[in-house]
Amino acid sequence: MKISTRVHPPARHVPLLDYLSGRFTYRPREAWQTLIEEGHVEHNGRRATLQTIVTQGDTLTTEIPDPDPPDANYDYTIVYEDQWLIGINKPTNLRVHGRGRFIHANLIHHIRHVRQPAYPEAELANRLDANTTGVVVLTQDKETVRRMNHLFRERLVQKTYLALVHGQPPASGSIQTPIGQLPSPDRIYRFGSGPTAVKPKEAQTDFTVINQINHDIALVELTPRTGRTHQLRVHMAELGHPLIGDMLYQMDDETFLRYCSHPQEFDTPLIGRHALHCVQNSFPHPWCEEETCTIKAPLPPDMRQIIDS
C-alpha cells in the first residue's frame, strides 16, 4: 500500500524518524526505522535516509504492507429509520468512527460502504465508546446532522443508560462533580475530578437503582444531563460504585497497564467490558418538531445474562 502525506505544522526541521513515529503511532518506531533504512520512504520525491530533516509542507511517500484488519463486531441492527434518521443498536467491540488502524473498521465506514443496502450519506449525530452498547443516531443528509447537532448542543436530547455497578448504591441521586482529563502515562486516557484534572467542566448524572440484584451488583438507570468524556463511568466510580468490568476506573494507572499486557494474572471479570448500555434516546424530531422521536435498544446478551443469572 502506497501512501503520501504532507508534513503538518508545527513541524519545522524535525528528523524524519521522529516525525513519522510521532505522527503515525499505529506503527512502532522500530518499524518506521526499518522502512527508512530499506529505502521505502521518499522525501519530496527522493529517497530518504535516517539523516533526512523534514519541515511543514514537505511531501512524504512510503510503501508499507497492508495492515491486518483489526477485530470489529459488525453485528449491529437498525432499530429505527425514517427519511432523515437512522437508529442503530450498536454492539460491543465496534468503534463508531475510525482513525489509524481503524480507518475502515468502524460503524460509519461499514454502513456507508459495506452494508447492503448502504447509506452513503450517513453521518454520526452522537457517539458511544467502542465497548459501550446501545443507541447511536445517524442522519441521512447534511441539514439533518446540523439540526441534530443543535438539539444535542441545547441539551434537548434525553439519553437513558442502564449500567451494572458494584455494591449497593443509594436508591437515587444526582452526581455533579466536574470532569477533566487526568495526568496519565502514554496509552491511558483517564478522566475525573480533583486538583489534578485539566480544565474540568461541569457534569451532572442522575441515577436510580432499578434492581439490587445481589449484595454486590445493582442495575442502575443513568441519565446524563451533560456529555463529558467517560462521564457515567467516572461519576459512578467516584460514588464508590464503579461499573462491572470497568478496569480503567477500578485500578491505578500502573496496575491497569499491567492488566492490559497480562490479563491472565487477574481474576476474570464478570463481563469482558464495562457494563454500560444506552437504552434510549428521546428528542424533538429535527424536521417534525411537534413530534417526539424515541429510539430504543434492548439490553445486550452479556448484560442480560448477568441479570438473569
Backbone bond lengths (Angstrom), bond angles and torsions (degrees), N, CA, C in turn:
res aa  C-N    CA-C-N  psi(-1)  N-CA   C-N-CA  omega(-1)  CA-C   N-CA-C  phi
1 M - - - 1.447 - - 1.523 108.65 -
2 K 1.357 116.22 124.59 1.456 121.07 -179.35 1.515 108.51 -100.57
3 I 1.331 115.84 127.89 1.459 120.13 179.52 1.520 109.25 -126.18
4 S 1.329 115.44 148.02 1.457 121.28 179.55 1.526 108.17 -133.42
5 T 1.313 116.26 139.73 1.460 120.77 -178.33 1.515 110.12 -149.34
6 R 1.329 115.46 154.56 1.462 120.51 173.15 1.524 109.30 -96.29
7 V 1.316 115.89 145.77 1.459 120.75 178.49 1.520 108.69 -70.53
8 H 1.320 115.78 125.06 1.462 122.06 -175.71 1.524 111.42 -83.96
9 P 1.343 118.00 147.08 1.453 119.74 169.20 1.530 108.66 -66.39
10 P 1.341 118.40 153.22 1.463 126.86 10.13 1.519 114.00 -94.41
11 A 1.327 118.92 23.68 1.461 120.95 -176.48 1.530 110.60 -62.03
12 R 1.336 116.73 121.69 1.464 122.78 176.22 1.521 108.09 -141.03
13 H 1.340 115.59 117.59 1.466 122.16 177.26 1.535 111.00 57.78
14 V 1.336 114.60 54.35 1.461 122.31 -179.58 1.521 109.15 -107.95
15 P 1.332 118.72 135.84 1.469 119.72 174.45 1.530 110.99 -55.41
16 L 1.321 115.83 138.25 1.459 121.65 -175.21 1.525 111.67 -54.33
17 L 1.324 117.74 -46.79 1.464 120.51 -177.02 1.523 110.98 -62.91
18 D 1.332 116.90 -39.96 1.468 119.30 178.41 1.521 110.69 -62.82
19 Y 1.342 116.32 -41.25 1.464 119.43 -178.33 1.523 111.11 -65.82
20 L 1.335 117.29 -49.53 1.465 120.32 -176.29 1.528 111.40 -63.70
21 S 1.325 117.40 -45.13 1.469 119.28 -176.70 1.514 111.71 -72.48
22 G 1.342 117.56 -26.51 1.451 120.26 178.31 1.512 113.44 -81.19
23 R 1.348 116.47 -32.22 1.471 119.13 -177.85 1.514 111.83 -88.99
24 F 1.330 117.55 -40.70 1.472 121.00 -176.55 1.524 108.36 -107.93
25 T 1.324 115.18 76.60 1.458 120.74 -171.28 1.521 113.96 -76.09
26 Y 1.350 116.81 -6.28 1.465 118.10 179.32 1.525 111.85 -73.47
27 R 1.344 117.91 -8.92 1.467 121.63 171.59 1.518 107.81 -117.97
28 P 1.341 118.61 134.86 1.463 120.28 -178.71 1.528 111.62 -67.07
29 R 1.317 115.18 158.31 1.470 121.68 -178.11 1.533 111.41 -55.68
30 E 1.347 115.67 -40.51 1.459 119.26 -178.98 1.528 112.12 -61.94
31 A 1.354 116.57 -35.17 1.467 119.65 179.62 1.527 110.60 -68.81
32 W 1.339 117.60 -40.29 1.463 119.96 176.71 1.529 110.84 -64.27
33 Q 1.322 116.72 -39.13 1.468 119.78 179.24 1.524 110.71 -61.89
34 T 1.327 116.68 -41.95 1.469 120.13 178.68 1.525 111.19 -63.14
35 L 1.333 117.96 -43.38 1.466 120.99 179.07 1.526 111.60 -60.95
36 I 1.344 116.54 -40.01 1.471 119.69 178.63 1.518 110.10 -67.16
37 E 1.323 116.89 -47.23 1.464 120.63 -177.41 1.523 112.08 -63.02
38 E 1.328 117.55 -32.19 1.475 120.70 -179.06 1.527 112.32 -87.69
39 G 1.329 118.01 4.88 1.454 121.33 174.19 1.509 115.37 81.41
40 H 1.344 117.41 23.00 1.462 120.62 -177.50 1.527 113.26 -94.46
41 V 1.334 117.68 6.00 1.460 121.08 179.67 1.531 108.85 -121.70
42 E 1.347 116.34 130.55 1.462 122.10 175.90 1.522 110.00 -112.52
43 H 1.331 114.79 142.08 1.466 121.97 178.66 1.522 108.04 -119.18
44 N 1.342 115.49 112.63 1.473 121.40 -176.75 1.526 111.77 52.63
45 G 1.348 115.45 41.61 1.461 121.36 174.60 1.509 115.12 87.10
46 R 1.325 118.79 -1.62 1.463 121.41 179.74 1.527 110.02 -120.51
47 R 1.336 113.78 152.30 1.470 118.68 -179.06 1.526 109.61 -60.44
48 A 1.345 115.43 131.30 1.456 120.73 -179.35 1.523 110.68 -93.08
49 T 1.334 115.65 159.44 1.460 122.88 175.06 1.526 108.31 -129.21
50 L 1.324 115.57 175.80 1.459 119.71 177.95 1.528 111.71 -66.51
51 Q 1.338 117.66 -15.38 1.460 121.17 178.68 1.531 112.29 -89.79
52 T 1.339 117.97 -4.21 1.458 121.44 -177.63 1.533 110.65 -65.73
53 I 1.339 114.30 135.40 1.463 121.39 176.68 1.525 107.77 -110.23
54 V 1.333 116.84 135.01 1.465 120.83 -177.82 1.526 109.55 -117.05
55 T 1.329 114.81 156.10 1.449 121.18 175.78 1.517 109.01 -143.12
56 Q 1.332 118.01 164.55 1.453 121.25 -174.65 1.529 111.01 -56.88
57 G 1.333 115.09 137.68 1.461 121.30 -178.35 1.510 113.56 97.08
58 D 1.339 119.13 -19.50 1.463 121.26 176.46 1.521 110.54 -63.99
59 T 1.333 116.17 154.23 1.467 121.81 177.96 1.515 109.50 -107.17
60 L 1.325 115.93 128.72 1.461 122.51 176.66 1.521 108.95 -116.18
61 T 1.326 116.14 133.06 1.459 122.13 178.10 1.516 108.18 -128.66
62 T 1.329 115.94 136.37 1.460 119.14 179.72 1.517 110.48 -145.51
63 E 1.304 115.44 151.86 1.464 123.42 175.24 1.518 106.74 -107.98
64 I 1.324 117.12 115.56 1.461 120.45 179.76 1.523 109.31 -126.05
65 P 1.328 116.69 152.40 1.467 118.77 177.10 1.521 111.04 -64.60
66 D 1.320 115.45 145.66 1.462 119.21 175.75 1.528 109.08 -60.57
67 P 1.331 118.03 126.99 1.468 119.15 -179.45 1.518 111.20 -72.33
68 D 1.324 114.87 152.30 1.462 119.05 172.95 1.526 108.34 -65.53
69 P 1.332 118.48 134.03 1.462 118.98 -179.96 1.520 110.37 -64.16
70 P 1.332 117.43 133.83 1.463 119.26 178.86 1.519 111.30 -68.90
71 D 1.310 115.07 158.38 1.463 120.83 179.38 1.525 110.18 -67.24
72 A 1.309 117.22 132.57 1.461 121.81 177.02 1.524 108.44 -149.59
73 N 1.326 115.82 146.37 1.455 122.61 -177.24 1.532 109.40 -104.25
74 Y 1.329 116.49 106.34 1.467 120.61 -177.28 1.528 112.65 -95.06
75 D 1.308 117.04 20.23 1.462 120.86 -178.58 1.535 110.45 -84.06
76 Y 1.329 115.82 53.30 1.464 120.02 176.79 1.528 109.04 -92.21
77 T 1.330 115.72 162.28 1.461 120.08 178.53 1.526 109.43 -130.93
78 I 1.327 115.05 149.25 1.457 121.15 174.41 1.531 107.55 -88.69
79 V 1.334 116.01 117.66 1.466 120.44 -176.23 1.522 111.91 -107.06
80 Y 1.337 117.19 -6.87 1.470 121.22 178.10 1.525 108.07 -156.07
81 E 1.340 116.67 142.51 1.467 119.55 174.80 1.527 109.60 -157.60
82 D 1.325 115.90 134.17 1.452 122.31 164.38 1.529 106.86 -137.07
83 Q 1.322 118.96 -168.57 1.462 119.15 -174.46 1.522 113.24 -72.75
84 W 1.347 117.48 -9.33 1.457 120.90 -178.46 1.531 113.62 -115.56
85 L 1.329 117.10 -29.30 1.461 121.63 -169.62 1.521 111.93 -126.93
86 I 1.333 115.39 153.02 1.463 122.87 171.64 1.528 106.90 -131.95
87 G 1.307 117.30 129.94 1.459 121.89 175.23 1.518 109.66 -106.39
88 I 1.319 116.26 125.80 1.462 122.46 -177.92 1.519 109.55 -111.64
89 N 1.328 116.78 139.12 1.462 122.08 165.92 1.520 106.46 -97.46
90 K 1.342 115.73 101.25 1.464 121.50 -173.79 1.525 110.91 -83.59
91 P 1.332 118.10 133.81 1.463 120.46 176.19 1.527 110.65 -82.82
92 T 1.317 116.06 176.06 1.452 120.82 172.96 1.537 110.08 -71.77
93 N 1.326 116.49 164.30 1.465 123.74 179.43 1.525 112.10 58.44
94 L 1.328 116.13 45.19 1.462 120.65 174.65 1.527 108.52 -147.04
95 R 1.330 116.35 116.72 1.464 120.87 174.93 1.520 108.89 -76.84
96 V 1.319 116.14 147.26 1.461 117.84 179.85 1.524 111.87 -81.95
97 H 1.331 117.87 -27.15 1.465 121.66 173.91 1.519 107.30 -143.19
98 G 1.321 117.74 166.91 1.450 118.42 -171.29 1.506 114.87 -134.20
99 R 1.310 114.15 161.50 1.459 123.71 169.54 1.516 107.04 -155.99
100 G 1.338 116.35 165.74 1.460 119.69 -178.96 1.522 110.99 58.01
101 R 1.315 116.34 -130.54 1.461 121.28 -178.79 1.521 111.88 -61.63
102 F 1.329 117.02 -24.44 1.464 120.93 -173.18 1.530 112.21 -98.92
103 I 1.332 117.31 21.51 1.456 120.13 -176.76 1.524 112.07 -60.29
104 H 1.342 117.15 -29.94 1.465 121.01 176.99 1.527 112.79 -111.28
105 A 1.324 117.02 -17.26 1.468 120.99 -175.31 1.525 109.94 -92.52
106 N 1.337 116.28 71.39 1.453 120.41 -178.50 1.520 109.33 -157.76
107 L 1.327 115.44 166.83 1.461 121.49 -174.70 1.522 112.55 -63.11
108 I 1.339 118.31 -49.45 1.460 119.87 -172.03 1.523 111.24 -67.07
109 H 1.338 118.37 -37.15 1.468 119.98 176.66 1.522 110.28 -66.52
110 H 1.328 116.19 -42.27 1.464 119.65 -177.28 1.520 111.07 -63.69
111 I 1.341 117.67 -44.65 1.464 119.20 -175.88 1.529 111.34 -73.33
112 R 1.332 117.73 -25.11 1.466 120.63 177.82 1.528 112.60 -80.58
113 H 1.332 117.21 -37.43 1.462 119.49 -166.44 1.524 115.33 -122.17
114 V 1.330 118.55 -19.71 1.463 120.08 -172.78 1.523 111.35 -112.72
115 R 1.302 117.15 -47.17 1.456 120.63 -177.19 1.528 111.04 -59.98
116 Q 1.318 115.87 145.12 1.462 121.27 175.24 1.515 110.13 -123.14
117 P 1.351 118.32 124.05 1.458 124.47 -3.28 1.524 111.59 -71.19
118 A 1.326 116.46 148.56 1.458 121.81 -179.29 1.524 110.54 -85.95
119 Y 1.310 115.55 161.84 1.466 123.05 175.95 1.528 107.34 -122.80
120 P 1.332 118.25 81.08 1.474 121.12 -170.48 1.518 114.41 -65.50
121 E 1.326 118.48 -19.74 1.464 120.67 -178.63 1.531 112.34 -100.33
122 A 1.315 117.52 7.59 1.465 120.50 -175.91 1.530 111.63 -62.52
123 E 1.330 115.52 139.49 1.468 123.11 175.99 1.524 108.75 -132.47
124 L 1.335 115.98 149.72 1.457 120.61 178.24 1.524 110.44 -79.04
125 A 1.319 116.28 131.03 1.458 120.85 172.46 1.529 111.07 -98.64
126 N 1.325 117.96 -25.77 1.464 121.36 174.00 1.517 108.97 -147.00
127 R 1.301 116.27 170.65 1.459 121.67 -175.11 1.519 110.52 -132.60
128 L 1.339 114.74 152.42 1.456 121.82 170.80 1.521 107.88 -130.81
129 D 1.337 116.78 152.36 1.466 120.22 172.42 1.523 109.94 -59.20
130 A 1.330 115.32 158.64 1.466 120.52 -177.87 1.522 112.03 -55.16
131 N 1.341 117.59 -36.92 1.460 120.58 -175.63 1.522 113.60 -106.12
132 T 1.331 117.11 12.32 1.459 120.94 167.40 1.518 107.69 -94.46
133 T 1.311 117.38 131.82 1.457 121.10 -177.63 1.524 110.46 -100.04
134 G 1.343 114.78 168.21 1.452 119.30 171.83 1.505 115.81 115.37
135 V 1.331 116.20 -153.56 1.460 123.28 -166.28 1.528 111.90 -71.51
136 V 1.322 115.35 123.39 1.460 123.22 167.46 1.527 106.68 -122.41
137 V 1.329 116.48 129.45 1.461 121.51 -178.98 1.522 109.56 -99.87
138 L 1.339 115.92 127.48 1.462 122.54 175.44 1.526 108.66 -114.51
139 T 1.319 115.51 153.66 1.458 120.28 174.97 1.526 108.91 -112.44
140 Q 1.339 116.07 160.95 1.459 120.41 -176.99 1.531 113.26 -108.49
141 D 1.333 117.72 5.39 1.461 120.16 176.51 1.526 108.91 -160.77
142 K 1.341 116.64 164.79 1.460 122.15 -174.91 1.522 112.63 -65.56
143 E 1.322 118.03 -39.28 1.460 119.74 -178.00 1.518 111.02 -66.92
144 T 1.334 116.76 -36.70 1.466 119.00 179.93 1.525 110.99 -68.21
145 V 1.330 117.59 -38.84 1.472 118.09 178.39 1.524 110.14 -66.25
146 R 1.337 117.61 -33.50 1.461 119.97 176.26 1.529 110.32 -63.84
147 R 1.324 116.77 -42.67 1.468 120.69 179.90 1.532 111.35 -67.94
148 M 1.337 116.58 -38.93 1.456 119.26 178.18 1.532 111.02 -67.09
149 N 1.327 117.37 -38.77 1.463 120.06 176.71 1.527 110.61 -59.25
150 H 1.325 116.31 -38.03 1.465 120.39 177.20 1.533 110.89 -63.44
151 L 1.335 116.77 -42.95 1.465 119.86 179.93 1.529 111.19 -62.65
152 F 1.334 116.36 -43.15 1.469 119.14 178.45 1.528 110.52 -66.18
153 R 1.316 116.61 -42.53 1.465 120.45 -178.30 1.524 111.65 -62.86
154 E 1.318 116.84 -36.76 1.467 121.66 179.58 1.530 112.61 -86.29
155 R 1.315 116.55 5.07 1.470 123.02 178.53 1.519 112.02 59.38
156 L 1.327 115.07 41.02 1.457 120.96 178.06 1.527 112.02 -97.09
157 V 1.333 116.59 -0.19 1.464 121.60 176.69 1.522 108.08 -99.53
158 Q 1.312 116.73 119.01 1.463 120.36 177.10 1.524 108.54 -94.08
159 K 1.321 115.18 115.94 1.458 121.84 -179.11 1.532 109.49 -104.24
160 T 1.315 116.13 133.08 1.461 121.27 -179.66 1.528 108.60 -122.86
161 Y 1.321 115.87 127.57 1.463 122.39 179.75 1.523 109.81 -118.19
162 L 1.314 115.42 154.63 1.455 122.15 167.57 1.521 107.59 -117.40
163 A 1.322 115.70 137.73 1.454 121.09 -179.41 1.517 109.61 -137.34
164 L 1.315 115.47 148.26 1.457 121.76 170.42 1.519 107.21 -101.75
165 V 1.341 116.82 123.87 1.464 120.88 -174.79 1.519 110.31 -125.10
166 H 1.321 114.24 159.54 1.459 121.02 176.65 1.526 110.87 -77.13
167 G 1.323 115.46 147.94 1.448 120.73 170.07 1.510 114.78 84.02
168 Q 1.328 114.68 -162.20 1.463 122.33 -177.21 1.536 108.71 -124.74
169 P 1.332 116.80 84.89 1.467 119.62 -178.05 1.522 111.74 -69.62
170 P 1.341 117.88 164.03 1.470 120.83 173.53 1.521 110.86 -56.76
171 A 1.305 117.02 157.54 1.461 121.32 -175.83 1.523 112.17 -59.39
172 S 1.328 117.25 -35.37 1.459 121.09 178.25 1.519 108.30 -163.18
173 G 1.325 114.93 167.17 1.454 118.49 179.16 1.510 111.17 168.62
174 S 1.329 115.48 -175.70 1.456 122.36 179.24 1.525 108.73 -137.78
175 I 1.319 116.08 131.36 1.470 122.05 179.70 1.524 106.83 -108.14
176 Q 1.337 117.03 129.88 1.463 119.72 -172.83 1.526 112.89 -132.86
177 T 1.325 117.84 28.98 1.462 119.80 178.86 1.525 109.89 -78.22
178 P 1.341 118.20 135.78 1.472 120.99 178.19 1.527 111.15 -63.88
179 I 1.340 115.92 156.68 1.465 121.29 -176.07 1.523 109.72 -130.29
180 G 1.330 115.15 133.25 1.458 122.57 172.69 1.513 109.37 -143.63
181 Q 1.331 117.60 172.71 1.464 120.50 179.86 1.518 109.74 -77.11
182 L 1.337 115.74 139.09 1.452 121.76 -179.64 1.524 110.40 -97.12
183 P 1.331 117.61 146.26 1.470 119.55 174.47 1.523 109.84 -60.58
184 S 1.331 116.56 129.35 1.461 121.30 -176.69 1.520 109.49 -149.82
185 P 1.335 118.01 160.48 1.469 120.20 176.23 1.529 111.25 -65.46
186 D 1.346 115.16 169.32 1.456 120.47 174.56 1.526 109.82 -55.27
187 R 1.329 114.54 145.62 1.465 123.46 177.04 1.525 113.29 78.91
188 I 1.336 118.05 1.66 1.458 120.29 176.51 1.526 108.56 -121.49
189 Y 1.326 115.89 128.83 1.454 121.71 175.40 1.520 107.08 -122.01
190 R 1.325 114.48 99.14 1.458 120.79 -175.17 1.531 108.84 -116.45
191 F 1.327 115.88 140.97 1.454 120.98 -177.86 1.520 109.41 -123.29
192 G 1.336 115.43 155.65 1.450 119.59 -179.78 1.512 110.93 177.43
193 S 1.334 115.54 -164.80 1.462 121.37 -179.75 1.523 108.49 -117.52
194 G 1.295 116.33 -170.31 1.449 120.40 178.76 1.518 112.23 99.35
195 P 1.336 116.71 176.60 1.470 121.39 -172.80 1.521 114.12 -65.90
196 T 1.340 118.92 -22.06 1.468 119.82 -178.08 1.525 112.86 -90.57
197 A 1.325 118.73 -7.67 1.464 121.21 -179.50 1.530 109.92 -67.22
198 V 1.337 115.91 135.07 1.462 121.75 -177.99 1.532 109.40 -87.28
199 K 1.317 116.28 120.93 1.461 123.65 177.61 1.533 112.01 45.74
200 P 1.331 117.46 59.48 1.470 119.41 -179.63 1.524 110.84 -63.25
201 K 1.340 115.09 143.51 1.457 121.86 179.02 1.525 109.47 -119.47
202 E 1.323 115.00 155.37 1.460 119.45 -179.65 1.522 110.34 -56.52
203 A 1.308 115.83 143.96 1.464 121.24 179.53 1.522 108.23 -150.86
204 Q 1.328 115.19 139.57 1.466 120.02 178.88 1.518 110.11 -140.24
205 T 1.316 115.46 130.94 1.465 122.82 175.86 1.519 108.90 -129.49
206 D 1.327 117.01 123.84 1.464 121.93 172.37 1.527 108.58 -95.10
207 F 1.323 116.53 141.90 1.469 119.31 -178.73 1.521 110.94 -137.43
208 T 1.340 114.54 151.19 1.457 122.82 175.91 1.525 108.32 -142.56
209 V 1.313 116.99 129.94 1.462 120.27 176.54 1.529 108.78 -75.60
210 I 1.327 115.69 122.90 1.461 121.39 178.81 1.524 111.04 -88.61
211 N 1.331 115.79 -38.61 1.465 119.75 -176.29 1.517 108.69 -157.47
212 Q 1.337 116.90 120.58 1.459 120.35 171.88 1.526 106.57 -84.85
213 I 1.318 116.83 95.98 1.465 121.89 -168.98 1.521 111.44 -66.35
214 N 1.331 117.17 -45.92 1.459 121.90 171.99 1.525 106.95 -153.93
215 H 1.329 117.62 -167.78 1.467 119.29 -173.59 1.528 112.09 -66.43
216 D 1.340 118.31 -18.16 1.473 119.26 -174.78 1.519 113.63 -120.93
217 I 1.323 119.87 -0.50 1.461 120.81 -177.93 1.516 109.50 -135.61
218 A 1.337 116.29 130.95 1.466 121.49 176.24 1.523 108.98 -130.23
219 L 1.330 115.39 144.43 1.457 121.49 172.05 1.524 107.00 -95.56
220 V 1.330 115.89 122.13 1.460 121.37 -172.21 1.521 109.56 -123.48
221 E 1.328 116.02 137.56 1.461 121.40 171.20 1.527 108.27 -91.97
222 L 1.322 116.17 130.33 1.458 122.24 -177.15 1.523 109.59 -120.64
223 T 1.324 115.93 132.55 1.461 121.36 177.93 1.529 108.33 -123.71
224 P 1.326 118.12 103.48 1.463 119.13 177.87 1.527 110.93 -76.88
225 R 1.317 116.86 129.56 1.463 121.72 175.98 1.525 111.26 -92.98
226 T 1.324 115.86 -12.57 1.467 122.63 173.84 1.519 107.12 -130.84
227 G 1.323 117.39 175.83 1.467 120.03 -175.19 1.510 113.60 -129.33
228 R 1.341 117.23 59.33 1.467 120.74 179.24 1.528 111.35 -84.49
229 T 1.329 116.00 153.65 1.460 121.12 179.47 1.529 110.42 -59.74
230 H 1.335 115.91 129.29 1.473 123.91 178.60 1.536 111.70 60.81
231 Q 1.321 117.80 22.20 1.466 120.51 -171.61 1.520 113.27 -54.69
232 L 1.317 118.17 -50.39 1.466 120.79 -175.63 1.527 110.74 -66.12
233 R 1.314 116.22 -40.05 1.464 120.52 179.78 1.522 110.85 -65.72
234 V 1.335 115.95 -43.31 1.460 120.79 179.92 1.527 110.79 -65.16
235 H 1.326 117.26 -48.77 1.455 120.06 -175.80 1.521 112.23 -63.54
236 M 1.319 117.92 -41.34 1.463 118.74 -179.93 1.530 110.97 -69.37
237 A 1.337 116.84 -35.55 1.466 119.08 176.61 1.524 110.43 -65.93
238 E 1.339 117.33 -40.65 1.465 120.11 179.42 1.528 111.75 -69.12
239 L 1.325 116.71 -25.91 1.471 120.66 175.01 1.531 111.21 -73.62
240 G 1.340 116.01 -12.92 1.462 120.61 -178.10 1.508 113.76 94.88
241 H 1.351 116.70 12.93 1.460 121.40 -178.14 1.530 109.22 -135.10
242 P 1.340 116.59 70.75 1.468 119.40 -177.72 1.521 112.10 -64.64
243 L 1.318 115.43 158.67 1.461 120.72 179.66 1.520 110.53 -66.26
244 I 1.319 115.56 141.44 1.459 121.21 171.94 1.541 108.42 -55.66
245 G 1.320 116.81 132.04 1.460 121.45 176.46 1.507 115.32 82.28
246 D 1.340 118.55 -3.07 1.466 120.91 -176.99 1.525 109.66 -89.07
247 M 1.341 116.42 83.66 1.456 120.92 -176.28 1.527 112.10 -66.98
248 L 1.335 117.49 -31.31 1.464 120.96 -177.51 1.522 111.46 -58.04
249 Y 1.343 117.18 -38.03 1.460 120.32 -176.62 1.526 112.80 -105.37
250 Q 1.338 115.90 17.86 1.461 120.02 172.43 1.521 111.98 -119.05
251 M 1.339 117.30 -2.67 1.459 121.97 -176.60 1.524 109.76 -131.52
252 D 1.344 116.70 156.89 1.457 119.06 170.01 1.531 108.50 -76.91
253 D 1.336 116.40 171.37 1.463 120.30 -173.94 1.519 112.48 -58.54
254 E 1.337 116.77 -46.32 1.466 120.38 -176.57 1.524 111.17 -63.12
255 T 1.334 116.61 -43.67 1.464 120.28 179.73 1.523 111.12 -66.53
256 F 1.333 116.47 -38.25 1.465 119.76 179.73 1.525 111.15 -64.97
257 L 1.333 117.85 -40.95 1.468 120.27 177.24 1.523 110.94 -62.93
258 R 1.337 116.17 -39.53 1.466 118.62 177.85 1.513 110.59 -66.75
259 Y 1.332 116.88 -38.08 1.468 120.17 177.19 1.532 110.96 -61.67
260 C 1.346 117.46 -41.59 1.468 120.58 179.74 1.522 111.36 -62.74
261 S 1.326 116.66 -37.46 1.465 120.65 -177.15 1.528 112.65 -83.82
262 H 1.328 116.89 -32.47 1.475 119.98 -175.18 1.529 110.12 -137.26
263 P 1.341 117.67 65.07 1.475 119.32 -177.05 1.515 113.18 -62.06
264 Q 1.335 117.22 -22.43 1.466 119.85 -178.77 1.529 112.20 -66.75
265 E 1.331 117.17 -16.05 1.456 120.26 179.63 1.528 112.42 -80.81
266 F 1.318 117.19 -6.91 1.459 121.34 -174.76 1.522 110.14 -115.12
267 D 1.326 115.55 158.17 1.460 119.72 175.66 1.525 109.52 -61.21
268 T 1.323 116.55 140.52 1.458 120.82 179.70 1.520 110.02 -69.37
269 P 1.348 117.83 124.69 1.472 118.86 179.44 1.519 111.17 -69.23
270 L 1.335 115.67 159.06 1.463 120.44 179.58 1.521 112.13 -60.97
271 I 1.309 116.73 -27.54 1.458 122.33 -177.59 1.529 107.11 -143.21
272 G 1.317 117.00 142.85 1.461 120.49 -172.83 1.513 114.66 -82.98
273 R 1.324 117.77 26.86 1.467 122.92 179.03 1.514 107.45 -164.60
274 H 1.329 117.30 173.75 1.467 118.34 172.56 1.534 108.60 -72.27
275 A 1.310 116.30 133.02 1.476 122.30 -171.29 1.521 109.87 -83.27
276 L 1.329 116.01 78.35 1.467 121.79 -176.60 1.518 108.76 -135.88
277 H 1.347 115.65 131.82 1.459 121.70 -175.80 1.525 109.80 -139.71
278 C 1.331 116.83 127.02 1.471 120.93 174.63 1.524 107.58 -82.20
279 V 1.314 116.38 106.41 1.460 120.98 -172.61 1.526 112.01 -87.48
280 Q 1.354 117.61 -21.54 1.467 118.23 -175.99 1.531 110.93 -163.03
281 N 1.339 115.23 140.09 1.463 123.45 165.95 1.526 107.92 -121.66
282 S 1.314 116.80 131.75 1.463 121.18 -179.92 1.522 108.65 -132.18
283 F 1.353 116.68 133.66 1.464 120.02 -174.43 1.524 110.02 -161.84
284 P 1.353 116.94 158.69 1.460 118.71 172.80 1.531 109.03 -62.89
285 H 1.326 117.06 131.70 1.458 119.48 -179.21 1.526 109.36 -59.14
286 P 1.344 118.42 132.22 1.476 120.19 -174.38 1.524 114.17 -62.98
287 W 1.344 118.02 -21.72 1.462 120.40 178.82 1.520 112.78 -111.23
288 C 1.305 116.99 -22.97 1.471 121.09 -179.53 1.527 106.80 -123.73
289 E 1.326 116.77 74.48 1.452 122.00 -167.37 1.522 113.46 -64.16
290 E 1.322 117.33 -20.34 1.454 118.63 176.86 1.524 111.66 -75.08
291 E 1.327 117.16 -10.21 1.454 121.85 179.10 1.529 110.12 -104.19
292 T 1.327 116.06 144.89 1.456 121.19 173.78 1.522 108.86 -97.76
293 C 1.319 115.65 126.86 1.469 121.08 177.30 1.525 108.10 -97.28
294 T 1.321 116.78 121.79 1.460 121.92 179.41 1.525 108.74 -121.52
295 I 1.323 115.76 121.94 1.468 122.09 -179.20 1.527 107.64 -115.65
296 K 1.330 116.44 124.71 1.458 121.41 -175.76 1.531 110.63 -119.53
297 A 1.321 114.67 153.56 1.466 120.99 176.89 1.520 108.68 -139.69
298 P 1.338 118.75 124.92 1.468 120.77 -178.85 1.523 111.59 -67.28
299 L 1.321 115.30 157.66 1.462 120.33 179.05 1.522 110.98 -58.02
300 P 1.336 118.19 142.95 1.463 121.09 178.36 1.528 110.88 -74.81
301 P 1.327 116.98 161.60 1.475 120.19 -175.89 1.525 113.77 -59.92
302 D 1.348 119.45 -36.07 1.464 118.86 -175.65 1.527 111.80 -66.85
303 M 1.323 117.65 -40.02 1.465 119.73 176.34 1.520 111.53 -72.32
304 R 1.346 116.58 -39.88 1.465 120.13 179.13 1.527 110.92 -61.41
305 Q 1.337 116.91 -36.27 1.459 119.96 -178.33 1.531 110.67 -64.32
306 I 1.338 117.19 -41.23 1.462 119.98 178.98 1.531 110.05 -63.76
307 I 1.326 117.09 -43.24 1.466 120.59 -179.33 1.520 110.80 -64.76
308 D 1.321 118.10 -45.77 1.455 121.63 -176.38 1.527 112.61 -69.93
309 S 1.332 116.44 -28.44 1.463 118.44 -177.20 1.515 112.58 -83.66
